[in-house]
Amino acid sequence: QVQLVQSGGGLVQSGGSLRLSCAASGITFRIATMGWYRQVPGKQRESVARISGVGTPTYADSVKGRFTISRDNAKNTVDLQMNSLKVDDTAVYYCNVVGGPYWGQGTQVTVSS
C-alpha cells in the first residue's frame, strides 16, 4: 500500500531553519508530483510547495525565496528546506501525492519569536 513517512520538523526560533523529509513507498515515485501542505487549527490546509516528477518546483507566495522543495527519485524522497522561518510558519506540515488521497502523518513545526 501507499505510505508517506515524514521526518524532521520541531521547534526553532524566528529566523532559523528546519528541514522536512518525506519517504514514499507503494507509488511510481518518479512520475508523481509531490507536495507539502500545512495546516493550523481552525484554518484550511494550504499548499506550500510542490514539485513535478522532473523536478519543477512551485511555491506559495508566502514562502517564495525562503523554502526550497527538492526530490530524490532514486531514494523516493521529497524534502522541504525551510529558511528564515517566521512565527506565521507555525503549523502541522504534511506531504502529499498531489491529486491523490495519500498524506503523510503530519509534522509539527513551531517557530517562536
N, C-alpha and C positions, 0 to 999 in steps of 0.2 A: 504494500500500500504506500501511498504518498506520505512522506514525512518531511517536515521542515523543522530543524532543530537549531534554535538560536543560542548564541553565547555573547558575552560582553555586557556592556551597559554598567550601570551603577550610579554612584554619586560623585559629582565633580563641581568645583567652583565655577562661577561665571568666567568665561574666557578660556576655560580649559578644553580638553579634548577627550573623546571616547571613541571606541571602535566597536561596532556590532558586526557579528558574523552569523550567517545562516547556512547550514549544510542541508542540502536537499537529496532525497532518495526517492525512487519509485517513479520518476519522470524522466523524459528525454530532455535533460537539463539544457543542452547546448542550443536548443531551439526555443526554450521558454523565456519569455520576458518576465523578469523578476522585479519585484518592487518592495520598497519599505514604506510603511504607513505608521502613523502614530495616532494615539487617542488619549484625550484627557477626560476625566469624569464629566458627564453632562454634555459632552460635545460629540459630534460625529467623527468617525475615523477619517483622517485625511491622508492623502498621498504625499509622501515626502520626496521620493526619488524612484525612478525605475530605470532598468537597463535592458536593452534588447539582447537577443541571443548573440549578436555580433558585437555587442559592447557599446552601443549608442546610448548615452545617458540622457535623461531629462530630469529636471528638478523643479520643485515648488519654488515660487519666487522668494518665499521666506527663508530658504536655506541656500539659495544660489551663492556661490563663492565661499561658502563655509563647509558644506557637506560634499563628500565625494563617494559615489557608488561605484563599485567595481565587482568583477566576477572572475572566477577561475573555472573554466569549463572542464578542465582536467580533474579538478577536485570537487566539482559540483557545489561550489560555494559562492555566495554573494555577500559582500561586505559593505558597510556604511561607515566611512570615516567622518567623524563629526568634530569640527574645529570651531574655535571662537564661540563656544556654546553660550547660550543666553538662558535666563530663567524661563522664558517662554518656550524653550525647547523641552521642558519637563513634560514627560508623557510616557505612556507604555508604547513601545515600538514593536511592530510586527513585520515579519517578512511574508511575502505572498507570491504565489504564481499568478501573475496578472491575468485576469479574466477567468480564473478558476476558483474553486471553493476551498483551496488549500491555504492554510495560515500556520505560521509558527506559533509557539506557545506564548509569545509576548515577553518583552524585557523592559523592566523599569529603568528609565533614565531620569535622574533628578539633578537639576542644576541649581546650586544655591548662590545667593547673592553675596 
